């Protein structure tokens, strides 16, 4: 559809005198103010497909030409490619949606022992009935009655929070949620706080322990046997936020590793964006392919993962050579050192993510 341009040569947005259909000062197109619905939709669709063209034009070098996009950006050839930050946001959103979808499990809220409230009441009533039966049994000695009650209590203790907890450490460690438990044997958060107040100040738990215990007691009360799954789900959904901290840290690592490259920090940051765009796009494609493979194709998936790992390692190595122009040996040694520092930074960010998820 033909565009209708104004005859006047002044920009309506900033007043600059135009020498063509676009303002060289602000970039606005010199279209007529009153345009038909068709012209308006054509303009909007053109802008969309301009982004679409840039995106698909960027895909091939991003996937198959390591380091090429970074060099192109630094050389000033940028108009035909997506901006690294814009591309990262778009690809990372799609990737994490795929990641969460592929690992999604339906979480249902139940009581702490995974039963419905009525079933929990029945279980509690059964325990009380068994305890009374033990008391009325005249054939048992006092020691035998005490031992039986202890075993009954050990098997299942219903706390004032409605939380079912195993009091024996060995048995509790065998539970599916064994790592997601309070750092204490107290049966409720109220009891935990009361016991903490009784202790000397120097013997009380630290800030992190108190935060963790509060989180666990709250989640077990609210979600029961699904408490760990809900916590892990929140942890996964906070991961994209953590990646925005990883990127500038990786740029710092690259600045240290390639100190003699005479590159500015922002150049290292652009490479970090491009590298993570490749990783998210490549892994996203891998997830889509594996979602189409039936469960019987486990060996195929294993082979795909092995090949993908090899390709990612080769891609990182090759991109470092293309961008930083080091020899094969120097690139490999710097890649090893960079990987070690990245692992430390990643571990720090994971710990921070875990702490923030526990606090919020």
Buried (B, 14 or more C-beta within 10 A) or exposed (E): EEBEEBEEEEBEEEEBEBEEEEBEEEEBBBBEEEBEEEBEEBBEEEEEEEEEEBBEEBEEBBBEBBBBBBBBBBEEEBEEBBBBEEBBBBBBEEBBEBBBEEEEEEEEEBBBBEBEEEEBEEBBEEBEEEBEEBEEEEEBEEEEBEEBBEEBEEEBBBBEBBBBBBBEEEEBEEBEBEEBBBEBBBBBBEBBBEBBEEEEEEEEBEEEBBBBBBBBBEBBBBBBBBBBBBBBBEBBEBBBEBBEBBBBBBBBBBBEBBEEBEBEEEBBBBBBBBBBBBBBBBBBBBBEEBEEEEEEEEEEBEEBEEEBEEEBEEBBBBBBBBBBEBEEEBBBEBBEEBEEBBEEBBEEBBEEBBEEBBEE
